[in-house]
């Protein structure tokens, strides 16, 4: 049996934003041509944690590039079980991967892509073949100059990143 390959990168805020960028450019923009914002429901931890200013910094760079506002709604800590994606997607991905030895990232990708349901779920997968650097720090002046607009209600979990050209 060949040795198992390690993942292609790390779960970083840059990876999260690259994933959003990939989805928007390959699928979202065509499916939602009239959209003037993207709503993302995010878990409370991981690379897109509500507490990480590095995610907010990468998110701001992303919206500046895409030219579309991204609204973030974080689930509070320990409540990700209420995320509809966990109930609609994960059981089916787990089912197709059950009992399989993962010999490569491509094996996982191919298996996940076979997850379907009679109700119409189809899973699309890709591999972002990039090494993501860990240990990055927020730019020194980002917090004082950031263009992130926090909601009045639960601002620690709800905020909007607007392209800098739209910020007044």
N, C-alpha and C positions, 0 to 999 in steps of 0.2 A: 504494500500500500504506500503511495507517495506521501511525503510529509504534508501536514496541513499548512496551508498558507495563512498568514495573518491577514487581518483586514487591510484594506487599502488606505485607511486613514484613521483619524480620530473623530469622535463626536464633539465637534467644536461649533462655536457660533458661526464661523465662516462656512462650515459644512452645511449647517441649517439654512443659511442664506443662499448658498449655492443650490441647494435642493429646491428652494422656493423659486429661484431664478430659472432653473431647469424646467420646473413644472409650468411656470408662466410662459416661457418662450416656446415650449413644445406643445402645450395643451391649453392652458388657461386663457391666453390671449385670443386664440381661435374660437374657443367655446363661449367666451364671455366678451365679445368685441365691444360691447357698450359699457363694460364695467368701469367705474371711476375709482374703485378701491377694492382691495382684497381683505377679507376677514380671515384671520388665522386663530384657531383655538389651540392654545399651547398648554402643555403640562407645566406644572410649577417648577420643575427641576430640569437637570440636563443642560445641554448646550444652549437652549433658549430660555433659560431660567429668568423669571421675572426680576430677580435680584442682580443679574449680570449686566453691567453697563457695556461690556464688550459686545453682547448680542445687540443692544440698542445701537451701538456705533456701527456694527456691520449692517444692521437693518437700515439705518439712515443712508449708508452708502448704496445699498440695494435700491431703495426707493428713488434716490437721486438718479441712478442709472436707468431704472425702468420707467420713471416718470409717472408712477401711479402710487397713490397712498396705500399704506398697509396698516390696517387696524388690528391690534393684538388684544386678545382676551385670554388671559392666563387662568387656568383652573387653580384654585388655592391648593397649597400643599396637601397631599394625601387624598385628593378628590379626583384623580385622573380616571378612576373607575367610572365616572359619569361622562367621560369623553365618548361620544357616539362612535368614533373610529375604533376604539377598543372593542366594542361589541359587534360592529359590522364587518370589520376586516380581520382582526387577529384570530378569531376562532377558525376561520377558513384557511388562513396561512398556516396555522398550527396543524390543521388536519392534513394538508398536503405535504408537510415536512415531517410528519409523524413516522418515527422508526428509521429515518434516513440518516446515514452518516454523511456529514458535510465534508466533502473532499476538496472543495474549492468554493470561492465566492460565486463563480459562475453557476455551480450546482445549486446554490441557494437561490440565485436570481431566477434560474429556469424553473425551479420548483414553485417559487412564489408566484410566478407568472401563470401557473396552471390553476391557481385558486379562482374558482368561479362558483356562482350559485344560480339556481333556477330563477331567482328574483332579478338577475341581471348584473351581479357583481362581477367585474373583470378587473384583475390586478395588472397594472403596467409597472414594469421594473426597469431600472437602468443602474449602471455602476458609474459613479463619479470617480474617475481614475485620476485622483489627485492626492497628494500628501498634504494633510492639514497640520499645521504647526500648533503645538500645544504651548501653553505658558505665555501667550500673547498678553499684552497689557493694553488698557484703554489709553488713548491719547490723553496727554496731560490736561489739555483744555477742553476735552469733549463735554464733560459734565456741565461746565459753566456756559458752553456755547451750543449745547445740543438743541436740535429743532424738534425733539419729541414732545408731543402734546399729551399730557396726562389727563385722564378723565377726572371729573369732580367726584364721582362715585367710585370707590376702590381704586384710586390712582396707582397703587402698587401693582395691580394686576391688569389694568385696562389703560391702554394708551394708543396713540396714533403717530405713525411716522409719515410725514408729508415730504414730498420732494422739495428741496430747498427753493426751487423756483416758485413754489406755491405758498410758501410760508410768508405771512404778512408781518 
